[in-house]
Amino acid sequence: MRETAYDKDIWTALQGKRVLFITTKNLDYLRNTQEIGLLQPICQLTVIGSKEKSYPKRLLHVYRKLFSMSKRQYDAVFVGFAPQLVVPFFGWKWRGKLLYIDFFISLYDTLAFDRKKVKPSSLFGRLLRAIDRKTLQKADGIVADTQAHGQYFIEALGASPQRLRVLYLEADQTIYYPHDVPKPAEAAGKFTVLYFGSILPLQGVGVILQAMALLQNRQDICFYLIGPLPADTPRPEGANFHYISWLSQPELSDYIAFSDLCLAGHFDGTIDKARRTIPGKAYIYHAMQKPMILGDNAATHELYDAADPGISFVPMSDPQALASKIETLAGAFFAKDA
């Protein structure tokens, strides 16, 4: 597995400086905690964020803070998740200061191609693309989550290759670490497969549900699907299928701990973004040393290899391949314990 250290150029530039970190995402979001943790030891860090659960309320809180503060207090600004919601409106306040952004998502790509909320050629689609490009142009340094995603920002949105660096996600190992948890009675003696997620389109939850249905006659395989699955979503039912809408992070960690196999994804091959990103859950499973199945694409191969213990790949958008891989791994699991 490739080293997941971040590029030293950006962080060396911030060494010893007074840095303002801004985020409109919840402060306990994995990317925020990762970057704040990297910045705190090397600079004088001030964080502007909000603990509000509502995104609009968090945004208003951050805007009020930014309107009232002086730029003289800082040498550099680092804008975390969704800098497109901050930089175009406050960039004028930071002229002459170093500006770094975490371009974790493209608004244009997410809304036009991933979630298909707008047409790419529509007025709003073109506006989103212009906001993305303007935000990238203003930054002295750009952080992306994978090489594949960064290349898309270069080719489609005009990001400067010289300014772009990759910072892979890392799991919070105070929560997600290897530990033993006994299986609940419903899963005892069964090969237990877990998936969790926010049920976004690129995750390919439909592919997972189809694979589960193909295995519904396997009484020795038990599934847990954790996430806000819409009530009207077709799904296999039975004693071996368990659906949970939400768990706290410590609870989720325990469910992962007692599982024998974890599904990472992304599994929807019809969405290009799914091919350019590594699912955040993959970092969590890896930190907990759990066997996992990944979608076979360029991004996941940046960090993971089928030769690594516990790592498996399947073609994206292929529920039969996913079901077959689960069966193969279940067979190996039971053979080992025989």
N, C-alpha and C positions, 0 to 999 in steps of 0.2 A: 504494500500500500504506500502511496506517495505521501511524503511529508506534508502536513497541513499548516505549516508556518506561513504567516503573512509576509508579504514583500517588505523588506526593511526600508526602502526609499521613503515611503510616506511617513512611517513612524519615526524614522530618524529626523525627518524635517520637523516633527512636532515635539521632539525631545526638549524638555525644560520650558516649553512655551505655555502661555496662558491660553487654554483652549476652551471654547464654548461648544458643548455637544447638544444638539437639538434633535428631538424626535417627536413625531406625532403619533407613533405607535405606542401601545401600552408599555410601560417601563420594564415589566418582567418578560417581555418578548425576547426570545432566544437571541436574536441578532443584536438587540440593544444591550443585553447583559454581557454578551461577548465583547462588543466594541468598547463599552464602558470599562470592562475589566482589563482590556488591553491598554486603554489610555490612562487610567488612573495612576499606574506606577511610573509613568514616564513624563507626565506634565501636570500643570496646575489646572485641574478640570472642574468646570461648572456645567451642570446638567439642567437643561430645560425640558421638561416632559410633564405628563399628567397621569394620575392614577384613575382618572374617570374611565368608566367602561364604555361610554358613548364616544365614537370617533369625532362627531361634530363638537362635542364638549371639550375633548382633548385639544382639538384644533384651535378652538377659541381661546382656551387657556394659554396655549403656546403663543398665539398671535398677540394676546394682551401683554405677555411678558416681553416679547421682542419689540413691540412698539415703545415700551417704556425704558428700555435699557440702552446704555451708551456703548458704542463699539470700541471706545478707548480702553475698556477693561481687558480686551482680549487681543492676542496676536494672531489667532487662527480660529476658524469655525469649522466644525464637523457636523454635517447634517445627515442623520441616520435615515431610517426607512422613509421612503416617498419624499425625497428632497424636492420633487416637482411641486409639492404643496407649500413649500417655504421659500426656496431660492428665487423664483421669479418675482416674489412680492417683497422680499427683504434684502436681496442682493445688493441694492444700492447702499445699504447701511454698512456693508463689509468691504467697500472699495479699499484696496491697499492691504487687505488682510488675506492670508492664505485661506482658501476655501476647499474643503474636501467633502465628498458626498458618497454615501452608500447607495448606489443605483441598483437596489435589490430587485425592483420591478420596473418595467416600462408601462406607463399608463396606457399608451397607445396599443401596445401588444396585448396587455391584459384585457382591456375592454373591447378591443376590436376583434381579436383572434382567439383568445383564451375563453372569455365569458360571452363573447359575441353580443355585447350590449349595443354596439354602434357599428355602422358600416365603415370600413377603412377609408373610403373615398368621400364620406359625408363631411359636412362642415365641422361637426364635432370631432370626427375621427382625425381630420387634418389639424384641428386645433390641438388635440392631445399629442399628436406627433410633433407639432411645433414646440409645445411646452417641454416635451422630452428633450428635443434637440437643444433648446435654449438653456435648459438646466445643465446639460452635459458640457456645453460650450463655456459656461461660466466657471466650471470647476478647475482647480489646479491639480486635483487628484481625484480619481474615480475608483471606487471599490465595487467589484462584481463578485457574485457568489460562485461562478464557475468560469472556466476558460470559454466554454461553448456559449454561455450567455454574454460574456464580454465581447466575443467576436460578433455576435448579433448586434450589440450596441454600436460597434465600430461600423459594420456594414450597412445597417438599416437606419441608424440614427446619428451617424457622423461623430461618434466619440473618438477622441484622440488615442491612438494605440500607445503613445508614449506616456500618457497620463493614467492609463488604466492598469490596475493591479487586481489580483484575485485573492480573496479572503474566504476560505471555505468555512462553513458553519462548524461549530463544536457544541456538543451536548453539555448541559449543565450537570457536571458530575457530582454535585452535592445532592442531586435528586436521582439521576440516572447512572447507576453503578451496578456491578454484578452483586446480586444477593439472592438468597434462597427464600422462596415463599411456597408453602404447600398448595397444591392445586385444590380448588373447591371440589366438593363431592361430585358435581355434575360433569367435571372434566377428569376425574380420577381414572387412571388406567388408559386414557385416550391420548392420541397425538393432538396436541393443542396448537391451533393456528390463530394468530392475532393480527388484526389490522386496526389502526386508528388514524383519524384524519378529520379535516374540516369539511369533507365531501365536496371539494371543488372539482370542476369538470376535468381538469388535466390529471387529477389523481387516478381516474379510471375506476371508480368504485363499481360501476356497472360491470366491468370486466371481472372484478373480484366476486360479485354476486353471482354472475353466470358460472364462474369456476366452482363456487360453493354449491350451486345447484347440481352441477355435474357429479359432485361427490356426496350427494345427499343420502345415498344408500350405504355409504361407508360409516358404519356404526362406531368404528374405532377412531374416527377423526372428528374433532370438536372445534368449532369456530367461534371467535369473539370478534365482532365488528363494533368498534367504538367511535361514535361521531354522530352529528345531527342529521341522520338519514331521514329525508322527508317521509311522512307517514304513508303516502300513496306509492312509495317505491316498491316495485315487485321484488320479493325476496324469498328465498327458501325458508321454510318453517320446520320446526321439529326440535327434539330434545337436544340435538347437537349444534343448534344455531342460537347464538346469544347476541342480542343487540342492546347496546348501552349508549345513550345519547351523550353523556358527559361524565368525566371523572376528573378529580383534582390531579395535579401532576404527581404527587406522592402515590395516590391510588393507581394511576396509570402505570407508574414504575413497577408496582407490585404485580399488576396484571401481565406486564411484559416479562417480569422475572419468572413467573410460573409457566409461561408459554414455551413451547418447543420450537416453534417457527414463527417468524414475523414477516409480514408482507410490507415491503417498502414502496415499490412502484418506481417512477410513475408508470401507469399501465395504459393510458390513453394515447395511442400513437397517431391520432388524427390531429392533435394540437401540438404545433411546433415547439411551444414553450416547454412542454413535457419532455422533449428530447434535449433541451438545453440546460435543465436544472436537475440538481440532486435533491430528492425529497428530504426535508428536515428530519423526518423520522428515521432515515437511514443512519444519521449521525447518532441518534439516541440508541438504536438497536446495537450499533457497533460499540458504543461506550459500555453497553450492558453485556457485550460479548454473546449476543444472541444470533443464531442462524437467521439469515434473511434472504428474500427473493427480491431482486431489483429488475426494473425494466431495462432491456438491453438497448442502450443508446450511448452516444459519445460522452455525455456529461457524467453518467455513472461510472464509466470506465476511466475517468480522470483520477478517481480515488480508489476504486474497487476492482478486483480481478477475480475471475472464477477460480484461480489457483489458491486464493486466500481461503483459509478454513471458514466454513459457514457461509460463504458467499455463493449465490446462485443467480443466474440471469434467465429471463424468458423474453420472447418477442413481445413487443407491446401490442395491445388490441387483440390478444389471442387467449381467450378464456380456456380453451382446450389445452394449450401449452402450459398455462398456469396450473390447471387442475392436475395435469400429468406430472408436473414437477413436484407438486405437493404430495401426490401419491408415491412418487419415487423416494422422497425424503422421509415420508412416513414409514415406508418399507425398510429403509436403512435404520430408522430409529428403533423399530420393533426387532429387527434382526440383531441389533447391538445389545438389546436387553434380553434376548432369548437365552 
